[in-house]
Amino acid sequence: MSTLEQARKLEAEGKIGAAIDLLEQAVALGEEDPLFCKEIARMCLTINEVRAFANWCHEAIRLNPHDGEPYLMIGRNLSAAGRWGETVEALEHAIGAGALDPAQTAEAHSLLEVAHANYEQWKHDHPGASNL
């Protein structure tokens, strides 16, 4: 069973901390796999570890800057928080980086459209302020 499969099994058993630890140890031992980083990020978000989520997304981006999925993951999170300016930036990177499947591309475009509209409304309602 691969490390990723083991981690997913632990997660399914409700042992998210152990799953994260397993993947983090693999990364620390040299298995710098963007997939591991994205999986750790996803798991961190499920336990509301937002800072760790962002850090692991950025690590995935560092390892593969042409993968738009970590940007999409960040965009989803920022959108949910109503941080429209940052959402627009993340989603534009997601779309521009490529390597999204068709469903992810459609989601990114849809979220981007909503984020643009909300950001424009926010700027109209708060002239001179920053939504970052």
C-alpha positions as CSV (number, residue, x, y, z in Angstrom):
1,M,0.0,0.0,0.0
2,S,1.4,3.4,-1.0
3,T,2.0,6.2,1.5
4,L,-0.9,8.1,0.0
5,E,-3.2,5.1,0.3
6,Q,-2.2,4.6,3.9
7,A,-2.9,8.2,4.7
8,R,-6.3,8.1,3.0
9,K,-7.1,4.9,5.0
10,L,-6.2,6.6,8.2
11,E,-8.4,9.6,7.3
12,A,-11.3,7.3,6.5
13,E,-10.8,5.8,10.0
14,G,-11.1,9.3,11.4
15,K,-7.4,9.5,12.2
16,I,-6.8,12.7,10.3
17,G,-3.9,13.8,12.5
18,A,-2.1,10.5,11.9
19,A,-2.8,10.8,8.2
20,I,-1.3,14.3,8.1
21,D,1.7,13.1,10.2
22,L,2.3,10.2,7.8
23,L,2.4,12.4,4.7
24,E,4.4,15.2,6.4
25,Q,7.0,12.5,7.4
26,A,7.2,11.3,3.8
27,V,7.8,14.9,2.6
28,A,10.4,15.4,5.3
29,L,12.2,12.3,4.2
30,G,12.4,13.6,0.6
31,E,9.1,12.5,-1.0
32,E,8.4,16.1,-2.2
33,D,5.3,15.2,-4.1
34,P,2.8,17.9,-5.0
35,L,0.0,15.4,-4.6
36,F,1.1,14.8,-1.0
37,C,1.1,18.5,-0.4
38,K,-2.4,19.0,-1.8
39,E,-3.7,16.0,0.2
40,I,-2.2,17.4,3.4
41,A,-3.7,20.8,2.6
42,R,-7.1,19.3,2.1
43,M,-6.9,17.4,5.3
44,C,-5.7,20.5,7.2
45,L,-8.8,22.4,6.0
46,T,-11.1,19.6,7.2
47,I,-9.8,20.2,10.7
48,N,-9.9,24.0,10.3
49,E,-6.1,24.4,10.2
50,V,-6.3,27.3,7.7
51,R,-2.7,28.5,8.0
52,A,-1.4,25.0,7.5
53,F,-3.8,24.6,4.6
54,A,-2.4,27.7,2.9
55,N,1.2,26.7,3.6
56,W,0.8,23.2,2.0
57,C,-1.0,24.7,-1.0
58,H,2.0,27.0,-1.5
59,E,4.4,24.1,-1.1
60,A,2.5,22.3,-3.9
61,I,2.7,25.4,-6.1
62,R,6.5,25.6,-5.4
63,L,6.9,22.0,-6.4
64,N,4.7,22.3,-9.6
65,P,3.9,25.9,-10.6
66,H,2.0,24.6,-13.6
67,D,-0.6,22.9,-11.5
68,G,-3.7,25.1,-11.1
69,E,-5.4,23.0,-8.5
70,P,-3.6,24.5,-5.4
71,Y,-4.6,27.9,-6.6
72,L,-8.2,26.7,-7.0
73,M,-8.1,25.3,-3.5
74,I,-7.0,28.6,-2.2
75,G,-9.6,30.4,-4.3
76,R,-12.4,28.3,-2.8
77,N,-11.2,29.1,0.7
78,L,-10.9,32.8,0.1
79,S,-14.2,33.0,-1.6
80,A,-15.9,31.3,1.3
81,A,-14.3,34.0,3.6
82,G,-15.5,36.8,1.3
83,R,-11.9,37.9,0.5
84,W,-12.8,38.9,-3.0
85,G,-9.6,40.6,-4.2
86,E,-7.5,37.7,-3.2
87,T,-10.0,35.3,-4.6
88,V,-9.8,36.9,-8.0
89,E,-6.0,36.7,-7.9
90,A,-5.9,33.1,-6.8
91,L,-8.5,32.0,-9.4
92,E,-6.8,33.9,-12.2
93,H,-3.6,32.0,-11.3
94,A,-5.5,28.7,-11.2
95,I,-6.9,29.3,-14.7
96,G,-3.6,30.6,-16.1
97,A,-1.5,27.8,-14.6
98,G,-3.4,25.2,-16.5
99,A,-3.5,21.4,-15.6
100,L,-7.1,21.7,-14.3
101,D,-9.6,19.1,-15.5
102,P,-12.7,20.3,-17.2
103,A,-14.8,20.3,-14.0
104,Q,-12.2,22.3,-12.2
105,T,-11.9,24.7,-15.0
106,A,-15.6,25.3,-15.1
107,E,-15.6,25.7,-11.3
108,A,-12.7,28.2,-11.4
109,H,-14.5,30.3,-14.1
110,S,-17.8,30.3,-12.2
111,L,-16.1,31.2,-8.9
112,L,-14.1,33.9,-10.7
113,E,-17.2,35.5,-12.1
114,V,-18.8,35.6,-8.7
115,A,-15.6,37.0,-7.1
116,H,-15.3,39.7,-9.7
117,A,-18.8,40.8,-9.2
118,N,-18.5,40.8,-5.4
119,Y,-15.2,42.5,-5.5
120,E,-16.5,45.3,-7.7
121,Q,-19.5,45.7,-5.4
122,W,-17.2,45.8,-2.4
123,K,-15.0,48.4,-3.9
124,H,-18.1,50.5,-4.8
125,D,-19.3,50.2,-1.2
126,H,-15.9,50.9,0.4
127,P,-14.1,53.4,-1.8
128,G,-10.4,53.7,-0.9
129,A,-10.3,50.6,1.3
130,S,-8.7,47.3,0.6
131,N,-10.4,43.9,0.7
132,L,-7.0,42.1,1.0
